[in-house]
Amino acid sequence: MRTASPESPTVSTPAVVRPNALHASFTVSRISPALGAEVGSIDLAAPLDDDTISALRRALVEHKVLVFRDQDITPAQHVALARRFGELEVHPAFPHHEQFPELVLLGGDERKPAMENGYHSDVSWRELPSMGSMLRCAQCPEIGGDTVWVNMALAYERLPDHRKQQIEGLLAVHDIGPAFGDKMTPEQQRQFPPVAHPVVRTHPESGEKILYVNSGFVTHFANFKSRNPLRGAFESQSEKQDLLDYLFRQPAILEYQMRLRWRPNTIAFWDNRSTQHYAIQDYFPAVRRMMRATIIGDRPV
């Protein structure tokens, strides 16, 4: 907001932050009220100093999704950039780049559509789930194939108080099997047993409380106790499933979302701890091809 002189009214400026205090020269323009920002005046192919990486990380925590346009980087540069934010994982089921196994290849072809269309947080089935994902668009249709992200801190904040009380202390079981079991050998599946994470996790950097339940990987609660134990097992199971379904519906609330229309060489970098996303499959038989590097995070608490 510009400072008004006594003779002139206050004049609003666009929602652009120039984080000079963070020792970085890039610009940050908000995409939606809920989350997301487009980062400008930065070349991700160029070496970035530690201050810029630190400023980008702070912007990521604040805005939850960062979008970079016109970034024609190589797979090697993609991996090197993502690694500045932490150790990278190798996904056990998705196809990988032939030279860089840290890069997952996403997308179908003219004969088979892609299958990522469901709200989820990447690899929440890991004991140490992802901190963030960095996705680059290599090819996309002229229209269609957008991605939606959801602010799950806002989703938790706006839950009714009785729901917050109901889920306090609950653990949800995250399982790789339902989504990827048919793409893995039994030995691979044994390497990734189901894990229990808090239904409400605390962001390790911002301190925000986050609703950490997604329909892509969560199968059930680990420690649910019925409020009506005398009604029997059937009632308890119904009560438990009703609550899980209610939590699964929260990401679909439009006021918690942002939507990105892809262009080639667009990069989206998002915080998997505080968001979910949905890749819209409305473009088949057109083709969308993406490369994703996924940064390992910490144990949810």
C-alpha positions as CSV (number, residue, x, y, z in Angstrom):
1,M,0.0,0.0,0.0
2,R,1.5,3.4,-1.0
3,T,1.6,6.1,1.7
4,A,-1.0,8.8,0.9
5,S,-0.1,12.5,1.1
6,P,-2.4,14.8,3.0
7,E,-3.7,16.1,-0.4
8,S,-4.3,12.7,-2.0
9,P,-6.4,9.7,-1.3
10,T,-4.8,6.3,-0.5
11,V,-4.0,4.4,-3.7
12,S,-4.0,0.6,-3.7
13,T,-1.2,-1.3,-5.4
14,P,-1.2,-4.8,-6.8
15,A,-0.5,-7.7,-4.4
16,V,3.2,-7.8,-5.2
17,V,5.8,-8.3,-2.5
18,R,9.4,-7.4,-3.3
19,P,11.3,-9.3,-0.5
20,N,14.3,-7.0,-0.2
21,A,14.4,-7.7,3.5
22,L,15.1,-11.4,2.5
23,H,18.1,-10.4,0.4
24,A,16.4,-11.5,-2.9
25,S,15.5,-9.7,-6.0
26,F,12.6,-11.8,-7.2
27,T,8.9,-10.7,-7.1
28,V,6.0,-12.5,-5.6
29,S,2.4,-12.0,-6.9
30,R,-0.4,-13.7,-5.1
31,I,-2.6,-16.0,-7.2
32,S,-5.7,-16.6,-5.0
33,P,-6.8,-15.4,-1.6
34,A,-6.3,-18.9,-0.2
35,L,-2.8,-19.8,-1.4
36,G,-0.4,-19.6,-4.2
37,A,2.0,-17.0,-5.7
38,E,3.7,-16.5,-9.0
39,V,7.4,-15.7,-8.7
40,G,9.0,-13.3,-11.3
41,S,12.3,-11.8,-12.1
42,I,14.2,-15.0,-11.5
43,D,16.1,-17.5,-13.7
44,L,16.1,-21.0,-12.2
45,A,18.7,-22.1,-14.7
46,A,21.2,-19.7,-13.2
47,P,23.1,-20.6,-10.0
48,L,21.1,-19.3,-7.0
49,D,22.9,-18.1,-3.9
50,D,22.0,-19.2,-0.4
51,D,20.1,-16.0,0.4
52,T,17.8,-16.5,-2.6
53,I,17.2,-20.2,-1.7
54,S,16.4,-19.2,1.8
55,A,14.0,-16.5,0.6
56,L,12.3,-18.9,-1.7
57,R,11.8,-21.4,1.1
58,R,10.2,-18.7,3.3
59,A,8.0,-17.7,0.4
60,L,7.0,-21.4,-0.1
61,V,6.0,-21.7,3.6
62,E,4.0,-18.5,3.4
63,H,2.2,-19.0,0.1
64,K,2.4,-22.9,0.0
65,V,2.6,-23.0,-3.9
66,L,5.1,-21.1,-5.9
67,V,4.7,-20.8,-9.7
68,F,7.6,-20.0,-12.1
69,R,6.9,-19.3,-15.8
70,D,9.2,-19.7,-18.8
71,Q,11.9,-21.7,-17.0
72,D,13.6,-23.8,-19.7
73,I,15.8,-25.9,-17.5
74,T,17.4,-29.3,-18.1
75,P,16.7,-32.4,-16.1
76,A,20.1,-32.0,-14.5
77,Q,19.3,-28.4,-13.5
78,H,15.8,-29.5,-12.2
79,V,17.4,-32.1,-9.9
80,A,20.1,-29.7,-8.7
81,L,17.6,-27.0,-7.9
82,A,15.3,-29.3,-6.0
83,R,18.2,-30.7,-4.0
84,R,19.0,-27.2,-2.7
85,F,15.8,-27.7,-0.5
86,G,16.6,-31.2,0.8
87,E,17.3,-34.8,0.0
88,L,15.4,-36.2,-2.9
89,E,13.4,-39.4,-3.0
90,V,13.2,-42.1,-5.7
91,H,9.6,-43.2,-6.2
92,P,9.1,-47.0,-6.1
93,A,6.3,-47.2,-8.6
94,F,6.3,-44.3,-11.1
95,P,8.6,-44.4,-14.2
96,H,11.8,-42.3,-13.8
97,H,14.0,-40.3,-16.1
98,E,16.6,-42.6,-17.6
99,Q,19.5,-40.5,-16.3
100,F,18.0,-39.1,-13.1
101,P,15.9,-41.5,-11.1
102,E,15.0,-38.7,-8.8
103,L,12.8,-37.3,-11.6
104,V,9.4,-39.0,-11.8
105,L,7.8,-39.0,-15.3
106,L,4.0,-38.2,-15.1
107,G,1.4,-38.3,-17.8
108,G,-0.3,-40.7,-20.2
109,D,-0.2,-40.8,-24.0
110,E,-2.7,-40.8,-26.9
111,R,-3.9,-44.3,-26.0
112,K,-4.0,-44.2,-22.2
113,P,-5.0,-41.3,-19.9
114,A,-3.1,-40.3,-16.9
115,M,-4.5,-41.3,-13.5
116,E,-3.5,-38.6,-10.9
117,N,-7.0,-37.1,-10.6
118,G,-7.7,-37.3,-6.9
119,Y,-7.0,-35.0,-4.0
120,H,-3.8,-36.1,-2.3
121,S,-0.5,-35.0,-0.7
122,D,2.5,-36.7,-2.4
123,V,3.9,-39.8,-0.8
124,S,2.1,-39.3,2.5
125,W,2.5,-43.1,2.9
126,R,6.1,-42.7,3.7
127,E,7.4,-42.8,7.3
128,L,9.0,-39.4,6.4
129,P,6.6,-37.9,3.9
130,S,7.5,-35.2,1.3
131,M,8.4,-31.7,2.3
132,G,7.7,-30.4,-1.2
133,S,7.4,-31.3,-4.8
134,M,8.8,-29.4,-7.8
135,L,6.9,-30.2,-11.0
136,R,8.0,-28.9,-14.5
137,C,5.7,-29.0,-17.5
138,A,7.4,-30.4,-20.5
139,Q,4.3,-30.7,-22.8
140,C,0.7,-29.8,-22.2
141,P,-2.5,-29.4,-24.2
142,E,-3.6,-26.0,-25.5
143,I,-6.5,-26.2,-23.1
144,G,-7.3,-28.4,-20.2
145,G,-5.0,-30.3,-17.8
146,D,-5.0,-27.6,-15.0
147,T,-3.9,-28.5,-11.5
148,V,-5.8,-27.4,-8.3
149,W,-4.0,-27.0,-4.9
150,V,-5.7,-26.7,-1.6
151,N,-4.7,-24.9,1.6
152,M,-5.1,-27.6,4.3
153,A,-4.1,-25.2,7.1
154,L,-7.1,-23.1,6.1
155,A,-9.2,-26.3,5.9
156,Y,-8.4,-27.1,9.5
157,E,-8.8,-23.5,10.7
158,R,-12.4,-23.4,9.3
159,L,-13.5,-26.7,10.8
160,P,-16.3,-26.3,13.4
161,D,-15.0,-26.5,16.9
162,H,-16.8,-29.8,17.6
163,R,-15.0,-31.4,14.6
164,K,-11.7,-30.1,15.9
165,Q,-12.4,-31.7,19.2
166,Q,-13.5,-34.9,17.5
167,I,-10.2,-35.3,15.6
168,E,-7.8,-34.2,18.3
169,G,-5.2,-36.9,18.9
170,L,-6.5,-39.1,16.1
171,L,-4.0,-41.0,13.9
172,A,-4.8,-41.9,10.2
173,V,-3.2,-44.8,8.4
174,H,-1.5,-44.0,5.1
175,D,-1.0,-46.9,2.7
176,I,0.8,-47.1,-0.6
177,G,-1.0,-50.3,-1.5
178,P,-4.4,-49.1,-2.8
179,A,-2.8,-46.6,-5.2
180,F,0.3,-48.4,-6.3
181,G,0.1,-52.0,-5.2
182,D,-0.5,-53.3,-8.8
183,K,2.7,-51.5,-10.0
184,M,5.0,-53.0,-7.3
185,T,6.4,-56.4,-6.5
186,P,5.6,-58.0,-3.2
187,E,9.1,-57.3,-2.1
188,Q,8.7,-53.6,-2.9
189,Q,5.4,-53.4,-1.0
190,R,7.1,-54.9,2.1
191,Q,9.5,-52.0,2.0
192,F,6.7,-49.6,2.5
193,P,4.3,-50.9,5.2
194,P,1.3,-48.7,6.2
195,V,2.2,-45.8,8.6
196,A,0.1,-43.8,11.0
197,H,0.4,-40.0,10.9
198,P,-1.5,-37.4,13.0
199,V,-4.9,-36.3,11.5
200,V,-3.8,-32.8,12.5
201,R,-0.1,-32.2,12.1
202,T,1.9,-29.1,13.0
203,H,3.9,-27.4,10.3
204,P,7.6,-27.6,11.4
205,E,8.4,-24.1,10.1
206,S,5.2,-22.0,10.3
207,G,3.7,-23.7,13.4
208,E,0.3,-23.9,11.6
209,K,-2.1,-26.7,12.3
210,I,-2.9,-28.7,9.2
211,L,-5.6,-31.2,8.3
212,Y,-3.4,-34.1,7.1
213,V,-5.8,-36.6,5.7
214,N,-6.1,-37.4,2.0
215,S,-8.4,-39.7,0.1
216,G,-5.5,-40.9,-2.1
217,F,-3.6,-42.8,0.6
218,V,-5.5,-42.8,3.9
219,T,-7.4,-46.0,4.5
220,H,-8.7,-45.7,8.1
221,F,-8.1,-44.3,11.6
222,A,-5.6,-46.1,13.8
223,N,-7.1,-45.2,17.2
224,F,-10.7,-44.1,16.7
225,K,-13.0,-44.6,19.7
226,S,-16.7,-44.5,19.2
227,R,-18.8,-42.0,21.1
228,N,-21.6,-44.6,21.3
229,P,-19.8,-47.9,22.4
230,L,-23.0,-49.5,23.6
231,R,-24.5,-49.3,20.1
232,G,-22.1,-52.0,19.0
233,A,-19.4,-52.6,16.3
234,F,-21.7,-51.7,13.3
235,E,-22.5,-48.3,14.8
236,S,-18.8,-47.6,15.6
237,Q,-17.8,-48.5,12.0
238,S,-20.4,-46.3,10.5
239,E,-19.4,-43.4,12.8
240,K,-15.8,-43.8,11.9
241,Q,-16.4,-43.9,8.1
242,D,-18.7,-40.9,8.3
243,L,-16.0,-38.9,9.9
244,L,-13.4,-40.0,7.4
245,D,-15.6,-39.2,4.5
246,Y,-16.3,-35.8,6.0
247,L,-12.6,-35.1,6.2
248,F,-12.1,-36.3,2.7
249,R,-14.6,-33.8,1.4
250,Q,-12.8,-30.7,2.8
251,P,-10.3,-30.2,-0.1
252,A,-13.2,-29.8,-2.5
253,I,-14.3,-26.5,-0.9
254,L,-13.5,-23.9,-3.6
255,E,-12.6,-21.2,-1.1
256,Y,-9.6,-23.2,0.0
257,Q,-8.2,-23.6,-3.5
258,M,-6.1,-22.1,-6.3
259,R,-6.0,-23.3,-9.9
260,L,-3.0,-23.3,-12.3
261,R,-3.2,-23.3,-16.1
262,W,0.0,-24.9,-17.3
263,R,2.2,-23.7,-20.1
264,P,5.4,-25.5,-21.3
265,N,8.4,-24.7,-19.0
266,T,6.1,-23.7,-16.1
267,I,7.4,-25.0,-12.8
268,A,5.2,-25.4,-9.7
269,F,6.9,-25.8,-6.3
270,W,4.5,-26.7,-3.5
271,D,4.6,-27.6,0.2
272,N,3.2,-31.1,0.6
273,R,3.0,-30.6,4.4
274,S,0.3,-28.0,4.1
275,T,-1.4,-28.6,0.8
276,Q,-3.2,-31.2,-1.3
277,H,-3.6,-31.1,-5.1
278,Y,-5.7,-32.6,-7.9
279,A,-4.5,-33.0,-11.5
280,I,-7.6,-32.5,-13.7
281,Q,-7.9,-35.2,-16.4
282,D,-10.1,-33.3,-18.9
283,Y,-7.8,-33.3,-21.9
284,F,-7.5,-36.9,-23.1
285,P,-6.5,-37.9,-25.9
286,A,-4.3,-34.8,-25.8
287,V,-1.0,-35.4,-24.0
288,R,0.4,-33.7,-20.9
289,R,4.0,-34.7,-19.8
290,M,5.5,-33.6,-16.6
291,M,8.7,-34.2,-14.6
292,R,8.6,-34.1,-10.8
293,A,11.3,-34.0,-8.1
294,T,10.1,-34.8,-4.6
295,I,11.9,-33.5,-1.5
296,I,12.0,-35.7,1.6
297,G,10.5,-34.1,4.7
298,D,10.2,-35.0,8.4
299,R,8.0,-37.2,10.5
300,P,4.6,-35.5,11.0
301,V,3.8,-34.4,14.6
